[in-house]
Each structure stands twice: as structure tokens, then as C-alpha cells.
Amino acid sequence: MFEHRAQPLLPRAEFLRRLARHGGIAALLLVGSLALGVLGYHTFGGLGWVDALLDAAMILGGMGPVHELDTVAAKLFASVYALFSGVVFLTTLAVVFAPVLHRALHRFHLDEEDHDEGGGARRRSA
């Protein structure tokens, strides 16, 4: 998916396309997770659609629930969804920042190959 260390740095336009693609993947992950939460809060918690959206968004955003849940099924769903949301948060960060981190490390590696420890230029080996 990413270029090998022996390959040149990706041109800026292609890098921006990569960032957009990763941003789209992250957005789909968030929208899918939000839809799952809305469906769960509506089904298990007995909340209306808008209230279910509010609770799902608050949990997914790390703020906490708004409505009190009365049934055991609703509480179990909320517990699992809260843990799931934490994993989704970390995964989304990884998807968004992976291209940026890779580009920085790739650039650092290319700069390192161009100079030896004494500061002089050296040839790259293919």
C-alpha cells in the first residue's frame, strides 16, 4: 500500500489523494459505528431515533451517555458499545495518521541515505 524505502518520496498530489482516501475510510468507519450505535440504542434502550443518535454520538465522541438506561439488555449494549467506541477511536486515528507518519519516516530515511555520519554525500545502492 505504501511505497518501499528504496522508492522515492510520493509526489505531493498523490500524497494528498492518499490522505483523502484514508480520510474517506475513517469517515466510513465513523458513520458505520454511529449507525450501529443508533440502532442498538433504539432497539435495546427503547430510545427514539434522535435520542439514540444523541447517545451514540456522545459515546462515540468520548463524552458519555445522556439518557439513563433501564433494562439489562440496554446496559449490556451500552457497555459493549462504549468499549467498541474506544477501539474505533484508536483505529480511526491510526487510519488518518498512518500516511502522515509514513511520509515523515520515509523522508527521514531518504535524508539519512543521502549523508553518511561524517556529513559527506554517499551513493545510494538500489
C-alpha positions as a printed Julia matrix, in Angstrom:
126×3 Matrix{Float64}:
   0.0    0.0    0.0
   2.81   2.41   0.87
   6.0    2.86  -1.11
   9.06   0.82  -0.18
  12.01   2.53   1.47
  14.05   2.18  -1.72
  11.41   4.06  -3.72
  11.36   7.87  -3.98
   9.06  10.01  -1.88
   5.5   10.12  -3.2
   4.71  13.37  -5.09
   2.57  15.87  -3.16
  -0.55  15.42  -5.35
  -0.5   11.65  -4.92
   0.12  12.05  -1.19
  -2.91  14.34  -0.9
  -5.0   11.73  -2.74
  -3.74   9.12  -0.27
  -4.72  11.39   2.62
  -8.18  11.89   1.13
  -8.61   8.14   0.65
  -7.63   7.45   4.25
  -9.93  10.24   5.43
 -12.78   8.63   3.49
 -12.07   5.25   5.09
 -12.06   6.89   8.53
 -15.34   8.67   7.79
 -16.97   5.4    6.68
 -15.74   3.73   9.86
 -17.23   6.51  11.98
 -20.54   6.61  10.12
 -20.88   2.81  10.31
 -20.07   2.83  14.02
 -22.55   5.63  14.63
 -25.26   3.74  12.73
 -24.58   0.63  14.8
 -24.88   2.67  17.99
 -28.11   4.36  16.9
 -29.65   1.02  16.01
 -28.55  -0.5   19.32
 -29.79   2.36  21.49
 -33.08   2.39  19.6
 -33.56  -1.39  19.81
 -32.19  -2.2   23.26
 -32.63   1.12  25.03
 -36.07   1.94  23.66
 -34.93   5.45  22.74
 -36.39   7.39  19.85
 -34.21   7.79  16.77
 -32.97  11.27  17.64
 -32.25  10.35  21.27
 -30.5    7.18  20.1
 -28.39   9.28  17.73
 -27.52  11.64  20.56
 -26.42   8.86  22.91
 -24.48   7.03  20.19
 -22.7   10.21  19.13
 -21.86  11.13  22.71
 -20.41   7.69  23.43
 -18.53   7.56  20.12
 -17.14  11.03  20.79
 -16.0   10.03  24.27
 -18.38  12.3   26.19
 -20.63   9.71  27.85
 -24.31   8.83  27.71
 -27.12  11.35  28.04
 -30.11   9.14  28.84
 -30.44   6.67  31.68
 -30.96   3.09  30.55
 -33.38   0.87  32.48
 -33.1   -2.64  31.04
 -30.27  -5.11  31.44
 -30.06  -5.56  27.66
 -29.67  -1.8   27.16
 -26.95  -1.58  29.8
 -25.07  -4.53  28.3
 -25.31  -2.98  24.83
 -24.09   0.37  26.15
 -21.13  -1.33  27.85
 -20.08  -3.19  24.72
 -20.65  -0.13  22.53
 -18.52   2.02  24.82
 -15.62  -0.44  24.57
 -16.15  -0.75  20.82
 -16.14   3.04  20.51
 -12.76   3.26  22.22
 -11.29   0.82  19.71
 -12.94   2.71  16.82
 -11.41   5.96  18.1
  -7.9    4.49  18.14
  -8.38   2.77  14.79
  -9.64   5.97  13.19
  -6.6    7.86  14.47
  -4.31   5.19  13.06
  -6.03   5.26   9.66
  -5.84   9.06   9.45
  -2.28   9.49  10.71
  -0.65   6.45   9.04
   0.09   8.25   5.73
   1.5   11.29   7.55
   3.72   9.21   9.81
   4.85   7.03   6.91
   5.77  10.08   4.84
   7.76  11.6    7.7
   9.65   8.36   8.34
  10.21   7.81   4.61
  11.59  11.34   4.21
  13.84  10.84   7.24
  15.12   7.57   5.8
  15.84   9.16   2.42
  17.7   12.03   4.09
  19.68   9.52   6.13
  20.74   7.64   2.97
  21.96  10.84   1.3
  24.54  11.58   4.0
  26.91   9.35   5.92
  27.86  10.0    9.54
  30.73  12.29   8.55
  28.4   14.63   6.71
  29.66  13.69   3.27
  27.4   12.53   0.47
  27.33   8.86  -0.39
  25.83   6.86  -3.21
  22.55   5.1   -2.82
  22.51   1.41  -3.51
  19.48   0.0   -5.28
